[in-house]
Amino acid sequence: MLYYLFRWLDQYDFPGAGMFGYTSFRALMAVILALLISSIWGDRFIGMLRRKQITETQRDASVDPFGVNKVGVPSMGGIIIIVAILIPCLLLGRLGNIYMILMLVTTVWLGALGLADDYIKIFKKDKEGLHGKFKIIGQVGLGLIVGLTLYLSPQVVIRENIEVQRPDGQVEVVHAAKEIKATQTTIPFVKSNNLDYADVMGFLGEHAQTAGWILFVFVTIFVVTAVSNGANLNDGMDGMAAGNSAIIGVTLGILAYVSSHIEYAGYLNIMYVPGSQELVIFICAFIGALVGFLWYNAYPAQVFMGDTGSLTIGGIIAVYAIIIHKELLIPILCGMFLVESLSVILQRAYYKMGKRRGLKQRMFKRAPIHDHFRTSMSLVEPGCRVVVDKPERVFHEAKITVRFWIVTIVLAAITIITLKIR
């Protein structure tokens, strides 16, 4: 809203109004505003949650090797993150941009889904929360909306990379003059650096392009569901999900910025995505909101984000990566989310295998994997065989959290490096 106001005032030479025409200025303003909202208003909101007894018992000191007590901590703190994202974007973003619209819809959609889950857990006293099938329906529904919008919207275009042989024999990468709709995406460690979903469906002949878009929609649904659930599983220790997601957000912001700048995109030999500069505004608000929330969520947490926050930030990361055609980089960038999800899958599968044979067995001491490092064998069910019982030493959750952050930083660096390693 402020963007349109100051662009209008700029016509009348209003002092400073022209600054709103610069993406960098609006991005920095978004970071600052989101940070202030999540930290200042967040403090008051946490106080309100405490007064209203909107709290959660994650675990008490009797089951924690370090005697950490997490009883009666305010939950549903994800509302702080959502508000701190939406306000800067509504004030500073171009609301007619299809990418900004999709990100705002994603934030509200998954925020509402997570809020319903937290409401059932806290007010209905049902620890299971929203039934799993309804979560999946919500995530699949969002993936379908995002995939079809990217397919149908005329604003969603790219400029392809073209290799041109110069007279001196050197190969120069330039972008095509014409903007096209395409099912291309960036793929790591490959020379051409692009994968076209239509090529994957090439065996269908003249229907390959349509089939490529259908495949893209299914990939979108899968990525949204997987990353959203991965972030949800990662939210098990103070500051874990918020810190990891902020690091991932910085990386996605860098990728969006170079994708929106035709010269940088040409230098890095990645596709140019017109209009994606608005995503930089959004991701800066996302980062500012998470950092401000981390002020209260770092150990010892004064508030939990709940599913309201974790489902939302996971979905945001997924949709953002899809929009800038970097969804195939997610297994690297969101490696910690992937490991958390795989640890739960392996734990359940191995447990069921043993149950059918009348055995007590686990793959890890506890899952998701971050709990494995916090749990001693003395807390495992007596007589239960654990395949991965190392390390014997247990770690404080603050140490585990910081180490997971470090791993995510390394994965973020590798993600960016893949643009040049082919």
Rosetta blueprint (number, residue, H / E / L):
1 M L
2 L H
3 Y H
4 Y H
5 L H
6 F H
7 R H
8 W H
9 L H
10 D H
11 Q L
12 Y L
13 D L
14 F L
15 P L
16 G L
17 A H
18 G H
19 M H
20 F H
21 G H
22 Y L
23 T H
24 S H
25 F H
26 R H
27 A H
28 L H
29 M H
30 A H
31 V H
32 I H
33 L H
34 A H
35 L H
36 L H
37 I H
38 S H
39 S H
40 I H
41 W H
42 G H
43 D H
44 R H
45 F H
46 I H
47 G H
48 M H
49 L H
50 R H
51 R H
52 K L
53 Q L
54 I L
55 T E
56 E E
57 T L
58 Q L
59 R E
60 D L
61 A H
62 S H
63 V H
64 D L
65 P L
66 F L
67 G L
68 V L
69 N L
70 K E
71 V L
72 G L
73 V E
74 P E
75 S L
76 M L
77 G L
78 G H
79 I H
80 I H
81 I H
82 I H
83 V H
84 A H
85 I H
86 L H
87 I H
88 P H
89 C H
90 L H
91 L H
92 L H
93 G L
94 R L
95 L L
96 G L
97 N L
98 I H
99 Y H
100 M H
101 I H
102 L H
103 M H
104 L H
105 V H
106 T H
107 T H
108 V H
109 W H
110 L H
111 G H
112 A H
113 L H
114 G H
115 L H
116 A H
117 D H
118 D H
119 Y H
120 I H
121 K H
122 I H
123 F H
124 K L
125 K L
126 D L
127 K L
128 E L
129 G L
130 L L
131 H L
132 G H
133 K H
134 F H
135 K H
136 I H
137 I H
138 G H
139 Q H
140 V H
141 G H
142 L H
143 G H
144 L H
145 I H
146 V H
147 G H
148 L H
149 T H
150 L H
151 Y H
152 L H
153 S L
154 P L
155 Q L
156 V L
157 V L
158 I E
159 R E
160 E L
161 N E
162 I E
163 E E
164 V E
165 Q E
166 R L
167 P L
168 D L
169 G L
170 Q L
171 V E
172 E E
173 V E
174 V E
175 H E
176 A L
177 A L
178 K L
179 E L
180 I E
181 K L
182 A L
183 T L
184 Q E
185 T E
186 T E
187 I L
188 P L
189 F L
190 V L
191 K L
192 S L
193 N L
194 N E
195 L E
196 D E
197 Y H
198 A H
199 D H
200 V H
201 M L
202 G H
203 F H
204 L H
205 G H
206 E H
207 H H
208 A H
209 Q H
210 T H
211 A H
212 G H
213 W H
214 I H
215 L H
216 F H
217 V H
218 F H
219 V H
220 T H
221 I H
222 F H
223 V H
224 V H
225 T H
226 A H
227 V H
228 S H
229 N H
230 G H
231 A H
232 N H
233 L H
234 N H
235 D L
236 G L
237 M L
238 D L
239 G L
240 M H
241 A H
242 A H
243 G H
244 N H
245 S H
246 A H
247 I H
248 I H
249 G H
250 V H
251 T H
252 L H
253 G H
254 I H
255 L H
256 A H
257 Y H
258 V H
259 S H
260 S H
261 H L
262 I H
263 E H
264 Y H
265 A H
266 G H
267 Y H
268 L H
269 N L
270 I L
271 M L
272 Y E
273 V L
274 P L
275 G L
276 S L
277 Q H
278 E H
279 L H
280 V H
281 I H
282 F H
283 I H
284 C H
285 A H
286 F H
287 I H
288 G H
289 A H
290 L H
291 V H
292 G H
293 F H
294 L H
295 W H
296 Y H
297 N H
298 A L
299 Y L
300 P L
301 A L
302 Q L
303 V L
304 F L
305 M L
306 G H
307 D H
308 T H
309 G H
310 S H
311 L H
312 T H
313 I H
314 G H
315 G H
316 I H
317 I H
318 A H
319 V H
320 Y H
321 A H
322 I H
323 I H
324 I L
325 H L
326 K L
327 E H
328 L H
329 L H
330 I H
331 P H
332 I H
333 L H
334 C L
335 G H
336 M H
337 F H
338 L H
339 V H
340 E H
341 S H
342 L H
343 S H
344 V H
345 I H
346 L H
347 Q H
348 R H
349 A H
350 Y H
351 Y H
352 K H
353 M H
354 G H
355 K H
356 R H
357 R L
358 G L
359 L L
360 K L
361 Q E
362 R E
363 M E
364 F E
365 K L
366 R L
367 A L
368 P L
369 I H
370 H H
371 D H
372 H H
373 F L
374 R L
375 T L
376 S L
377 M H
378 S H
379 L H
380 V L
381 E L
382 P L
383 G L
384 C L
385 R E
386 V E
387 V E
388 V E
389 D L
390 K L
391 P L
392 E L
393 R L
394 V L
395 F L
396 H L
397 E H
398 A H
399 K H
400 I H
401 T H
402 V H
403 R H
404 F H
405 W H
406 I H
407 V H
408 T H
409 I H
410 V H
411 L H
412 A H
413 A H
414 I H
415 T H
416 I H
417 I H
418 T L
419 L L
420 K L
421 I L
422 R L
